[in-house]
Amino acid sequence: MQVNKSELKCSFDVDETLLMAARPKTFRDGQIKSVKLDYYGTPRVRWPHIRHIEIIKAHKARGFYIRVFSANGWRWAEQAVKALGLEDYVDIAETKDQVIFDDKPDCGIPVVWVEDT
């Protein structure tokens, strides 16, 4: 069994959290570069959510254990981390949980979204 002894943990989804399917309207040409990934044999172009990437880096600097996950599987999560150059900031890339068992319906974990400007 692995034990994560970190008291500070946060998790980031890939699709529509770290990588956006559509280019954000607030981006000017050349401001942000898209990333290219291989979605199980099909090329995909995605746009980085800069604010969430900055939050990952800031949280890592504060000592957080960083988890990146995707419902599209651990390969997609790993590929996203590498495409964004976040290997030094992310502790684990994995498949999104299908079920979480907890005594609280909302698991007591806040969900945060930050607009990218």
N, C-alpha and C positions, 0 to 999 in steps of 0.2 A: 504494500500500500504506500502511496505517496502522501506526504503531509505538507500542505502549504502553510507555513508558520507566519505568513504575513498578516498583520492586523489591518492593513490598508489594502483593499482590493477594489478594482472597478473593471467593468466589462463593456466592450464596444461591439456592436453588430457591424457587419460589413456593408450590406446593401442598404442604400438610402440613409446610412449613418456615416460611414467612412468614405464610401464610394457612391456617387450619384449617377443614375442612369442617364439623366438629362443634364446638359450644361446649365448651371445656374445663370439666370438672367442678369444677375448683378455682376458677373464676370465680364471684363473687357477683353477684347482679342489680345492674345499673348500674355495676359495676366496670369493665368493658370494653365498648365499643360495637362492634357488628358493622359491617362495611363491605359495601356493595352494589356489585356489578360486573355488567357485561354480558358474558356468555360467548357471543359470536357470535350475539347476538339473544335469548339466554335469560338472564333475571335470575338472579343467584347471590348468596347471602349467605354471607360468610366471617368468621371470627374471627381477629383479629391474634394472632400469637405474640409477645407482648410482649418476652420475653427475647431472641429473635433480632433483633427490631427494635432493642433497646438495644445489642446486639452490633454491628450495622451502624453505628450512630451512634458508638460507641466506637472502632471500627476506622477509620472515616473521620477522626475527630479525631486519630488516630495517623498519618494519612497514607496509609492503604490505598486502593487503587483497588478500587471495589466494583462487582461484576457481579451482576445479578439475571437469572435465566433461568427458562424454563418449557418443558416438553415440549408445552404447549398453545400455544406460539408467542410471538413477540415482542409482539404486541398485548396478550395476557393479562399478560405480564410488565410491560409499560409501564403498563397499567391498574392493576395491583396496586401498583406504586410510587407512582402518583398517589393512589390511594385511601388509602394509608397515610401520605401526606404526606412521602415520602422523596426527593423530587426533588433536594434539596440534598445528599443523602448518596450517591446512586447515580450511578455514572459511565455505566453502560450497562445497558439492558434488552434481552434478546435471547432467541432460541429456544435451547433446550437442545441441546447437541451430541448428534448421533446416534451418532457414532463418534469415539473419540480414539485416535490412533496414537501409541504410545510404546514404548520398549524395555522398560519395566517393566509387568507385567500390571496392577498396581494404580495405575499412573501416579505412584506415590510421593506422592500427595496424600492427606492424612488427611481422613476424613469425620467431621464433628462434629455432635452433636445435644445440645441443652441443654433439659432439662425446663422448662416454663413453670409457675411456682408462683404 
